[in-house]
């Protein structure tokens, strides 16, 4: 692998529009670029040696936004990536973007305002992060989207009705503020398409499914008038695209591909298989970094600074057991394998402060088969005809709550002395006939024998038999299911409030009334599938301010050092405001870091 470097031989095309409102977070005017095909004839593989640039970006997920913004501002930029592929956890994600107020929502007449978004963030963050961090994010959302539209071929849309995760809070939106990218043609990457970080679920025939699509595709057996056309549209796009020499990707794959294509087009060099060893300091200022490539140390001097975008410490179990919980299973994270806290440790070596290290974008998942990763669970917990129990055979949470809150509930129970040592999602045959499960089992598909053999799935004709097979007390389990069924028949969950929130309803079944998240389980066979607490990445890290500058423990700025994405402590503190808040803050703070490095803050 090694270096990817392109000479700029053409432009994406242009239309002469300028952005002059810098007071609202926008940079001084720049030409707006449109879209053309990416040349596949540009050479790569130039030798890697000591070099000098204006800005060094370490990490190629949301760090690519920092690189694009800095390049547009006239800075020379270099991106280094520890892995062999480009895209990081961004490419492995669902690709959602939480973009309050404007411009994507404004164009869709969503009716959101920056004032409402600020009220919401004040409410849900509740002082767990400096208010300036939320303010900095909101101020620069529009300019960041505009920059991405100028420098990439990405096209955004509002995922209408994808509710904020806490819509009942002041300023919350049941209609949602989440946006997505339209499927992206990864053939625009030319010879470099194989250098894109693989997604969580690669298919030989692409079916470019957005999050908005998934909602209805998951309900294809229940709402065929929506599910079947959605399936047909995406299959036609995927297969038809192949016939035309195109390969469409959606979600995080599509987003990362668009960013990568923009970087390639701009001629920004990317060094892969290049690990950050340490930051280089001149007095009280960071002036570059020493990286390891091919067994050799290379010095990169960065005149304007270094942006750390190395992700969190997802796969550093020493750090996770130290800062989070010794109960966490090893390497169950869905984050990129290269995320081992390199940037966080490098900042700490210079005296940087850290915060929120106990936090992660928690994500309950299907327990992994031996040697495999956990299977993604998104809608499964919200769908009627299911419930989740612990080792005592009892429910312990609102199954339909957002995934970060669900994980926080598990850790809260552990700290209180009531740990959830094991958990199982319980459902009936009607549920299995109706919905997609684990992102791989379509309605009516049999649960694979390998799941039964591995002990992560069991089946029984009655609840007592199911309880026995999963090793929970029969009396507790049958009492739990009886109470659940009685409440579900009335469409209520007095114990945990399942279905009370508009967010719960998003992944529910709209054909079930009065509560789309609740249905009685009465007819066997019944199933139990083992779950684990996974995550999309950690979200504690280096303390950073509203200009993305890394701070020392005493609050002083470390000059020339920036942290964005999961390398920085979550801008939203201990909360997940809505789908895509993790990637969105990475992109926006990448833009902010570039502005500051270029001298505009």
Secondary structure, DSSP 8 states (H G I E B T S, - for coil): --EE-----S-S-EE------GGGT--S---EE------S----------EEEEEEEE-SSTHHHHHHHHHHTT--EEEE-SSSSB-HHHHHS---EE--SSSHHHHTT----HHHHHHHHHHHHTTSS-HHHHHHHHHHHHHHHHHHHHHS---EEE-TT---TTTTSTT--SS--EEEE--EEGGGGGGGGGGB---SS--SS-----HHHHHHHTTTTT-HHHHHHHHHHHHHHHHHHHHTT--EE-HHHHHHHHHHHHHHHHT-EEE-SEEEEEEEEETTEEEEEEEEETTEEEEEEEEEEEEE-----TT-HHHHHHHT-TTS-TT---S-TT-SSHHHHHHHTTTB-EE-TT-EEEEEEE---TTS--EE-SSGGGSSSEEEEETTS---S-TTS-HHHHHHHHHHHHHTT-----EEEEEEHHHHHHS-BTTTB-TT----HHHHHHTSEEEESSHHHHHHHHT--HHHHHHHHHHHHHHHHTT--TTT-TT-SHHHHHTS-TTSSS-TT-----SS-EEEEEEEEEEEEE--EE-B-TT-EEEBTTS-EEEEEEE-GGGB--TTTT---STTHHHHHHHHHHHHHHHHHTT--
